[in-house]
Amino acid sequence: DMALVTSLSGHRRGIWKVQFTQDSIWTASADSSLKRWSSKLFTCLATFEGHLASVLSFVPINENKLASVASDGLLKVWDLKTGSAVGTFDAHEDKIWAVTYSQASGNLVTAGRDGNIFFWDDKTEEKKAEERAKVNQQVEQEQNLANLVQSGQLSKALKLALRLDRPRQAKKLLTKLKTSGDLENAVNKLDMELKNILFRFVAQWNI
């Protein structure tokens, strides 16, 4: 005999898939959302929204990420800690019926109504690392610019401000160079690429 233990209520439309993980119950719904439920308290822990149509399937990648596919033809990778999509991928021409993950190869595999099976290599962590490296490089360059200004190396500071695309800082440096009588010499030391950037700044300032 079977006895009803409890029920989960929260989706606005039909549920396409239910799956247990270590401490949670996951549901994918026609209301375009995924929900994570406590397997002990049967309460909703999180809702993942971003798909444009029915979520048809999903698969955990690791303890921090999950992938989902939907009738909108999109594959989404979710950060389980923030509840936000860290990647949205579009290749299928119709609904994506299924998604699975290979621990051995690290590939996501999607199968769609268009008759295609696609293999995806998860690059989200590499992308985050690249973005962090860019931010760190930008902070370092900004510090270098401040150091050059503080040490009175205005000509070098002007070159760096132009490379970093900093029109306001470049304008301040031009004023300081003019006051010190070094403006003409500093401009003459610029290569053609930096001069073109400077001319673009000047055109903006004259608008």
Helices and strands as residue ranges (DSSP letters): E 15-20, E 24-29, E 33-38, E 44-49, E 55-60, E 65-70, E 74-79, E 84-90, E 96-101, E 107-112, E 117-121, H 124-150, H 154-163, H 167-180, H 183-188, H 192-205
